[in-house]
């Protein structure tokens, strides 16, 4: 039996403008974003979005500036109202909720981590971390206990009485994550949450998020414009262009089999050895003699180093203690060469 998605978007459209519903039929008939703007002075934000987001997974929505990714995430809690379509959370259509129901789902089902941290400057780190529970009317003792627990978990023990201005950018974002975790919601929305951070701090935050996810299994919807970040974090990757989904699926599969010239160009400059995993290149096990065992989740870069570049070797692939396949170094080398898009072959 297939698990019901935690979040399901069906036939979702967003057109910005006073007569959005009146011009919707033009978009459905094939009018482009540029034509809609020139002919009707309306902006196409999202076009026919159909995405399932599974419980306990990180769904990453990515695209260039103006692709619609931030517009999409703001539809989940109806900070933006769609022109048409369904937004289902645990099978409930968010569009049918009353003001009270919508407020409840925003407070108890979802928490949000922002790019610019969105901390209250006049409140301490501890008060900021406990803000969601305070809004719900939870007693002070519980707020204090929960906020301290999650501040400790994100590495901020001892900073509870500091103010945001006394913290570095990375530390402020840790407060933002602690606040979302203290809220204890099933769903975390993260809109460009790490893009304002320096590269090394950004890597630390990505690692922290993955570490927490291994433990907590939240449903995370993560917005980014950075492909390396997307490939590192995503269980399910959705790539947008001009408000429409160009390709979605398991990240390794997208990297190995881009479905569109736009995607081919998008992934052409990625460090494939660092991103691709053994599981994406391995073949079925056939019982030959092997140079050794490798883990199914290892990246290809580590295997290149281990083999010292010897393309005659092949390894047995292990998932824990179970043999699941084999990897030939010749296949690994082929996987490192990106497929050229049609724009490069014409």
N, C-alpha and C positions, 0 to 999 in steps of 0.2 A: 504493500500500500504506500503510495507516494505521500510524503509529508506535505501538509498545507503550508505554503510560504507564510512567513511572519508578516511580510509586507508585499503587497501585490499592486502593481500599477497597470491599468488596463485602458488602452485607447486614450491616453492622456495628452491633451493639447493645452497650450497656453499662448494666447495672443494678447499683447499689450496694446491697449487702445480703447477708446470709448465705445466702439461698435464691434467688439471682438467676436461676439456670437454671430453677428450679421455677416462678417467676412470669413467665418470659419469654413464655409462651403468652398471658397476659393482655394484654401490651403488643401482641403481634402481632394480637390480636383487636380492638384498638382502645382499650384502656384508657388513659386520659390520665395524665400525670405526676402531677397532683393526686390522682386516684383511686388510683393505685398507692401513693402515700405514705400516704393515709388508710386504705385497706383492707388493705395488706400491709406497711406500714412499710419500703418499699424506695424508692430514689430512681432515677428514670430519668435516666441521663446522656447516652446516645446512642441514637437510634432509626432503624434502617434507613438507615444512611449508605452512599451509593454515590457515590464521587467518584474521578475520574481526575486525577492530577497529572503533567503532562508534563515531560520532561527539559528543562532549560534555561529553565524558566519560573518566575515567582513566583506561587504559589497563595496567595491571602489568604483566611483563614477568619475571619469576623467575626460578631459578635452581641453582644447585651447581656450583662450579668453573669448567669451561670447558664445561658447558652444551650448550653454544652457544648464551646466552642471549645478551651479548654485541655485538657479531657479528651480531645478528639480527637487533638491533637498528641502527647500522651503515650502514645497507643496505637501510634504509628508505630515507636517503639523499645521497646515493651512495658514501659514504666514502669508502665502500667496494663494489666491483662489484660482483654480483651473478654469479654462474656458469650457472644456468638456472632458469627460473621462471618469474613471473610478480610482479611488485610493482606498485600498482595503488593508486594514491592520487586524490581524487575528480573525480575518473573515468579516470584519465590520467595516462598512463603507463610511469613511470619515466625513464624506460629503453630507451624510444624513444626520450627523450629530447636532444636537442643540448646543447653545453656548455653554451650558453647564457640562455637557458631555465632552465638548471640545477642550474645555479648560481641564477637565479631569485627565484626558488622554495626554495633554501637554505636560501635566504635572507628574503623572504617575506611570505613564508608559514610555515617555521619551525624555531624554536629556540632551543638551547640546554643548559642544565644545567649539568655540569660535576662533577664527584666525587672529583676531586682535585681543584675545583673552577675555574681554568683557568682565573684568573684575571691578568691584566697587572700591574706589580708592580710599574711602573713609572707613572701610571695614577691614578688620584684621584678616589674615590668612585663614584662621579658624572660622571666623564669621562668614567669609566668602565660601568656604568649603561646605558649610552647613546651610547655605541659603535656601536650597530647594526644600529641605525639610522644614525650615522655619516658615516658608510660605504655606506649607501644608498644615501648619499649626502643631507640629510635633513638639513634645516637651523638651525643655532646654537640656536636661541630662542626656537624653537619647541623642540629640543633635551633637552635643559635645563628644560623646563616645564614638559615634559613627564618623564624624568629621576627623577626629584625631586618628582613628583607625586607617582611614584612606589617605590622609596626609602622610602618615608613617609609611604606608604601602608604596607611595610614589616618591619616597625619599626626602620628605620635608619635615621629619620629626625635629623639633627644636625651633621651627620657624613659625609656630602657631600664632604668636603675638606680633609678628612683623606685619607691615602694611605692603601692598603691592609695589609701591614705588621703591621699596627697599630690596626688591628681588630682581634678579636677572630675567631676561625674556623666557629662557627655558624653565626657570623656576615658576614664573607666573603661569606658564602653560601647564605645569604640573598641578598647580592649584586648580586650574580649569578642569583637568582630568579628574582630580580628587572630588571636585564639586559634582561632576557627572556621576561618579561612582557612589558618592554619598547619597545621591538621589535614588539609587537602587532601582533604576528603570530597566526594562527589558531591552530597550532600543537606545543606542547612542548615535546621535547625528554629529558628524565632525566635518565642518566646512573649512577646507584649507587650513586645518588646525596647526600644521607644522610649517607652513610656507613662510612665515615671518621670522623663522629661527635660522641661526647660522648653521652651515652644513653639518658640523660635528654634533651640535646640540640636537639638530633634526634627526640624525641617525640614532642618537641616544633615546629620543622620544619614540621613534618607530620601534626600537627594540623593547622599550618599556611597554608599549601598547601590545605588541605580540606576546610578551611575557604575561601580561594581565589577561589577555584573551585566552591563552592556554589554560588559565585558571578559572576564568569566570564565564566564558562562552556567551558573551553578549551578542546581540544582533547589532552590528556596527555598519552604518552607511557613511563612507569616508569620501570626501570630495578632494580632488587634487588635479593639478595640471602637469604633474611630474610623473613621467612614465616609470622611472626607476622606483619611485615610491609606490606607485600603483602595483607594479609587479612584485614588490617585496611584501606588501600587506594583503593583497586581495585573495580571497577564496573565489570570488566571482567578480569579473571585471566588465564594466560597461563603458564603451567609448562613444562619446557624443561628437557630432559635428553639426553646426547650424540648427541645434535643437532636436536632432534626430539621432537615434541609435544606429551607428554604423556597424558595430560588431559587439557581441557580448559572449561571455563564456569563461571557462577556466583560463587563467592568464597564460600558462605555459602553452596551451593549445592555440591561443590567439597569436602568440609569438612565433610558433612553429608554422601555423597555417593562417596567415592574414587573409581575410576574405575580400579585401577591397584595396585598390591602389593607395587610397588615403592611409589605411592602416599599414600597408607595406612601407610607405614613406615614414610613417610615425615610428615604426620599430627598427628602421634600418640602422640607426646610429647607436642602438643600445649595446651595452657590453654583454653579449649573449653568454659568454663563458661564466660570467658572474651570476647571471639571472636564471639561465636554464638549469633544470634539475635532471638527475639521472633518469627519473621516471619518464621524462619526455623523449628520451633517446633510446631506451632499452628495448630489447627484442625478447620474444618468448625463450624460456630456458630450454636448451637442447642437450645438456649433459657433457659438454666438452671440458677439457682441462682449462682451468682459469689461472690468471696471474694473481688473483686474490679476490676478496669480497669488498663491495662498496655498498653504502646505504642508499636506499631509494631516494632520499631527500637531499643527498649531497649535490652541490653545484658542480658544473663541469670544470670550472677553474681548479677546484681541488683535485680533480681526477687528472687533469693535465699535469699538475705539479707532481702527483704521485707516480704517473707513468713516465715522467721525464721526457714527454713528447714522443714516446715510442708508439707508432700507429699500428704495430702488429699485435699488440696486446688486447686481450679481452677479459672482462671481469664478471664475476657472478654478483647479481644485485640482490640485496637482502632487505626485507621489510621486517625489522626486528630480528628474530631468529629464523625467519622463513625465507627460503630462496624464492624469488618471484620473477626472475628474468636474467638476462645477460646484456652486457654493453660492450660493443666493439669500438675500439678507439677510432677506426676509420669512419664509423657512423657519427661519432662525436665530432670529428673534424668537419664533416659535411654539415652538421647542425649549426656550426658556428658561422656559416656563410649565409647572410640574409638573402631572401629571394628578392630580386629586383622588380620594382613595380613597372607597369606598362609605360609610365612616363619616362622611364630610363631606357626602355628598349625600342622606343619608336625612332 
